[in-house]
Amino acid sequence: MTGEHPRTSDEGGGPVHALGDEWRRGADGMLFRRAARVILLDEHDRVLLIRGHDVDQPERSWWFTIGGGIDTGESALDAAVREVREEAGIELDRDGVLGPVLTRSAIFDFAFEHCRQDEEIFLARVAAASFVGEDRAGWTMLEQDVIDELRWWSLPELAGVEIEVFPEGLVGLVADLLPGWDGAVRHLGLARE
């Protein structure tokens, strides 16, 4: 996620929403953004995920891939590399990032808003030791409020998680990528979360 300050309306100067500058309200009234996400694997085939919650439903939490909004003028790959650095403190070598390997759209409610996000999902490998723990210095105010933790998950562990994991079916998606990416972008369609 990027952008710390809500946009302001042209009429009154008040906040239009609190999610960040990369979100734009469409003609349908729904907030929309393009996003880049990363399936980040270590040498043990574990995936690094974030657990977060919604400000309007703090009792509900879920695990999801690292990533966030694509800034104006930024490529999806640049956004993916930046988001991994900001959220996990890991510097990715752009040449080692594959994809996008997956794309999807998701419609969901978050922070009292109805949102749609179109995602390009990349794949990268790093040494487990490159993630040394949470460093919230690069996080936006919203991320500091809603991100609870980051951790590595083996696929068997992740299959047993009782809370939601996004994208849906992540264990199977990662398992399909472990032998190696075949170069084809897999489109996951529209998810309603």
Buried (B, 14 or more C-beta within 10 A) or exposed (E): BBBBEBBEEEEEEEEBBBBBBBBEBEEEEBBBBBBBBBBBBBEEEBBBBBBBBBEEEEEEBBBBBBBBBBBEEBEBBBBBBBBBBBBBBBEBEEEEBBBBBBBBBBBBEBBEBEBBBBBBBBBBBBEEEBBEEBEEEEBBEBBEBBBEEBBBBBBEEBEEBEEEBBBEEBBEBBEBBEEEBEEEEBEBEEBEB
